[in-house]
Amino acid sequence: MRLVNLTRSTLLADKVRVAANFWSRLRGLMGRREMDPGEALVLEGCRAIHTCFMRLNIDVAFLDEGGRVLKTLMNLPPCRFTMPVPGACRVVELPAGVLLATGTVTGDRLVFLDVFSAASGE
């Protein structure tokens, strides 16, 4: 699955992993030393995150149900807690620097594209 910023016509990630249950969200990126370029973790059903037990800085985008960016955090270091973002229903965690490099800001619309559907034109 790919993550695309429709507003800016930019690719944020081409290796998107979804954490949709309690245990996968809790595990998140804990213990990871780095994220690969093009990688993203989507935390479904989240309005706030923590970076406890993480070893890397990350970029974060809080999205509403329609994929609109409600808030961004750039280069968030380990051992931090965010406040809940009203209206957010998912959080995207990306390697530090991706939001700046793609120009992604509050108000942009992000979409998730299935690689197979996009390749076949569906």
C-alpha positions in Angstrom: 0.0 0.0 0.0 1.2 3.5 -0.8 0.5 6.8 1.0 0.0 9.8 -1.3 -0.5 13.5 -0.6 -3.3 14.4 -3.1 -3.1 18.1 -2.4 0.6 18.2 -3.4 0.8 15.2 -5.7 3.6 13.7 -3.7 4.4 10.2 -2.5 5.0 9.9 1.3 5.5 6.2 1.6 5.3 3.1 -0.6 5.7 0.5 2.2 2.7 1.2 4.5 2.0 -1.0 7.5 -1.3 -0.8 9.4 -1.6 -1.3 13.1 -5.3 -1.8 13.7 -5.6 -3.6 17.0 -4.5 -2.8 20.5 -1.4 -5.0 20.6 0.0 -3.8 17.2 -0.7 -0.2 18.1 1.0 -0.6 21.4 4.1 -2.3 19.8 4.2 0.4 17.1 7.9 1.3 16.4 9.2 0.4 19.9 12.7 -0.9 19.8 13.3 0.1 16.2 16.6 1.9 15.5 15.4 3.4 12.2 12.7 3.4 9.6 13.5 2.6 6.0 13.0 5.3 3.4 9.4 4.9 2.0 8.2 3.2 5.2 5.1 4.3 7.2 3.1 3.0 10.1 -0.6 3.8 10.3 -2.2 3.6 13.8 -5.9 3.1 13.3 -8.3 4.4 15.9 -5.7 6.7 17.5 -5.9 10.4 18.4 -2.7 10.6 20.4 0.6 8.8 20.5 3.7 8.3 22.6 7.3 7.6 21.6 8.3 5.8 24.8 10.8 3.0 24.2 11.6 4.2 20.7 15.1 4.9 19.5 14.4 7.2 16.6 12.9 10.6 15.8 9.7 10.4 13.6 7.4 12.7 11.7 3.7 12.4 12.6 0.5 13.3 10.8 -2.9 13.1 12.5 -5.7 12.4 10.0 -9.5 12.7 10.2 -11.9 10.1 8.6 -11.5 11.7 5.2 -7.7 11.7 5.2 -7.4 15.4 6.0 -4.3 16.3 7.9 -5.4 17.9 11.2 -2.0 18.3 12.8 1.7 17.5 12.0 4.7 17.0 14.3 8.1 17.0 12.7 11.2 15.2 14.1 9.4 14.1 17.2 12.1 12.6 19.5 11.8 9.5 21.8 10.1 9.6 25.2 7.4 12.1 24.3 3.6 12.1 24.6 1.2 14.0 22.4 -2.1 15.5 23.4 -5.2 14.0 21.8 -6.1 15.7 18.5 -9.8 16.3 18.3 -11.4 14.7 15.2 -8.4 12.4 14.5 -9.1 8.8 13.8 -5.7 7.6 12.7 -2.1 8.6 13.0 0.7 8.1 10.4 4.3 7.7 11.6 7.0 8.4 9.0 10.8 8.7 9.0 11.9 12.1 10.3 12.1 14.6 7.4 9.4 13.2 5.2 6.8 15.8 6.0 9.2 18.7 5.3 10.5 17.1 2.1 7.0 16.5 0.7 5.6 19.9 1.9 2.9 18.1 3.8 1.0 20.5 6.1 -2.2 20.8 8.0 -5.2 20.8 5.7 -3.6 18.5 3.0 -5.5 15.4 2.0 -3.7 12.0 2.2 -4.9 8.8 0.6 -3.9 5.2 0.8 -3.6 3.4 -2.5 -3.5 -0.3 -2.9 -0.5 -1.0 -5.1 -2.3 -3.7 -7.1 -5.4 -1.5 -7.8 -3.3 1.4 -8.8 -1.3 -0.7 -11.2 -4.4 -2.1 -12.9 -6.0 1.3 -13.2 -8.9 0.5 -10.8 
